Amino acid sequence: MAAATVRLEAVTPTAFDAQLARLGSGKLTRAAAGIYLETQTGFDAAIYLLALAGVRVTRCTGVPAPPKDLRPSIAFELTPLDHAFGAIDVIELRQILLGEASAALMKNRLPWLRSSRAARHTCRRLLRDEDAILAWRRIVWCSVASLRAARARVRLRPVVFDHGAASREPFRWTYASSGAIARWAFT
């Protein structure tokens, strides 16, 4: 399928994270102009799945590129930044396959201990398709002055010398039932 770049508009967002997990890999961009999604799934599949999540989808040519005066920084949480910072916020998403997720949840941390009850419960929810896991990596592009103010609200680490560090940052996991990506996108 051909790649699709779409602009998202929240009508009544419900289960947005779960539908993103069904879409697979992609990249969400939040800028002052709006929220954009780049996905390899295709335009028709994006319209269908995001309509189930209560999000209006419009085709667009591309996402806003960060200007030269903005600097990248790595974010460690999904707390949304205020639009007053003038930042371009990018989340790279990756679908976690069921085998990888259940293996990580059921892995014994210590050989003589069983996995925890919460891990077994979460694995059961994944196997029953009641929940899903999304892997994310977040890069915030903002000016140096905005970065100082934003670091008080969100855990950010500026990328100063090694500009490839952002692409080597490990993915973090979030559960679709938590709604963390929907809060980031629509608040």
HELIX and SHEET records of a PDB file:
HELIX    1   1 PHE A   16  LEU A   23  1                                   8    
HELIX    2   2 PHE A   43  LEU A   52  1                                  10    
HELIX    3   3 HIS A   83  PHE A   85  5                                   3    
HELIX    4   4 LEU A   98  MET A  106  1                                   9    
HELIX    5   5 ARG A  117  LEU A  127  1                                  11    
HELIX    6   6 VAL A  144  ALA A  150  1                                   7    
HELIX    7   7 ALA A  165  ARG A  168  1                                   4    
HELIX    8   8 ALA A  176  SER A  178  5                                   3    
HELIX    9   9 ALA A  180  PHE A  186  1                                   7    
SHEET    1   A 8 VAL A  55  ARG A  59  0                                        
SHEET    2   A 8 ALA A   4  ALA A  10 -1                                        
SHEET    3   A 8 GLY A  34  THR A  39 -1                                        
SHEET    4   A 8 GLY A  26  ALA A  31 -1                                        
SHEET    5   A 8 ILE A  88  GLN A  95 -1                                        
SHEET    6   A 8 ILE A 133  CYS A 142 -1                                        
SHEET    7   A 8 ARG A  71  ALA A  75 -1                                        
SHEET    8   A 8 LEU A 156  PRO A 158 -1                                        
SHEET    1   B 7 VAL A  55  ARG A  59  0                                        
SHEET    2   B 7 ALA A   4  ALA A  10 -1                                        
SHEET    3   B 7 GLY A  34  THR A  39 -1                                        
SHEET    4   B 7 GLY A  26  ALA A  31 -1                                        
SHEET    5   B 7 ILE A  88  GLN A  95 -1                                        
SHEET    6   B 7 ILE A 133  CYS A 142 -1                                        
SHEET    7   B 7 ARG A 172  TYR A 175 -1                                        
END                                                                             
